[in-house]
């Protein structure tokens, strides 16, 4: 079983829709959580950190459920420019242990 | 530039040849990571450097892979006797030590082994 698992998608939704995807992690020692965005043939870039109490950044909301060991990302009022692959990232107290999920592909259609 | 710089951006080589990939991290970043991403796949951790500590080499797939970081800055990933399965994009990332998970990536080196 992979340490970090994501639904690969693709999720194909119309512009303006709300879309959500989850990520599960297997190691309860995980301490920090992040969502990265990767555009086609580009490098990953940090989208947002995920805090225990949940957090918002504009149209994006991230939540963490430690008991069930999953994190989620919600995108409201989706834009064409949101089309990308979203990578779930988990890290541990040892900075070397930063694990990336395989990513969820999102495609927004006009 | 202010970002992570990698070279070459593209490298085509023949099976059995050695290749060197270079990464120049963001100035002041003490942590440096190498990842590999095959087509349509996620990022596979290869190696991590933090300051003057011994590197974490646990992700290197075979002894044909090695990496070094000179002077706590520039890093070189070397692949000896390349195989076709080594074809991938090799991504380097750096971070300010202690802020785990907030990585800044270079644009990657796309390696094709014929």
HADDOCK unambig.tbl for C-alpha pairs under 7 A between the chains (distance, minus, plus):
assign (segid A and resid 34 and name CA) (segid B and resid 101 and name CA) 6.93 0.50 0.50
assign (segid A and resid 42 and name CA) (segid B and resid 107 and name CA) 6.37 0.50 0.50
assign (segid A and resid 43 and name CA) (segid B and resid 105 and name CA) 6.12 0.50 0.50
assign (segid A and resid 43 and name CA) (segid B and resid 106 and name CA) 6.57 0.50 0.50
assign (segid A and resid 43 and name CA) (segid B and resid 107 and name CA) 5.25 0.50 0.50
assign (segid A and resid 43 and name CA) (segid B and resid 108 and name CA) 6.91 0.50 0.50
assign (segid A and resid 44 and name CA) (segid B and resid 105 and name CA) 6.56 0.50 0.50
assign (segid A and resid 45 and name CA) (segid B and resid 104 and name CA) 6.87 0.50 0.50
assign (segid A and resid 46 and name CA) (segid B and resid 102 and name CA) 6.73 0.50 0.50
assign (segid A and resid 91 and name CA) (segid B and resid 100 and name CA) 6.64 0.50 0.50
assign (segid A and resid 91 and name CA) (segid B and resid 101 and name CA) 6.01 0.50 0.50
assign (segid A and resid 95 and name CA) (segid B and resid 100 and name CA) 5.28 0.50 0.50
assign (segid A and resid 96 and name CA) (segid B and resid 48 and name CA) 5.84 0.50 0.50
assign (segid A and resid 96 and name CA) (segid B and resid 56 and name CA) 6.85 0.50 0.50
assign (segid A and resid 98 and name CA) (segid B and resid 101 and name CA) 6.30 0.50 0.50
assign (segid A and resid 100 and name CA) (segid B and resid 42 and name CA) 6.78 0.50 0.50
assign (segid A and resid 100 and name CA) (segid B and resid 43 and name CA) 5.91 0.50 0.50
assign (segid A and resid 101 and name CA) (segid B and resid 42 and name CA) 6.10 0.50 0.50
assign (segid A and resid 102 and name CA) (segid B and resid 41 and name CA) 5.84 0.50 0.50
assign (segid A and resid 102 and name CA) (segid B and resid 42 and name CA) 3.74 0.50 0.50
assign (segid A and resid 102 and name CA) (segid B and resid 43 and name CA) 6.79 0.50 0.50
assign (segid A and resid 103 and name CA) (segid B and resid 42 and name CA) 6.32 0.50 0.50
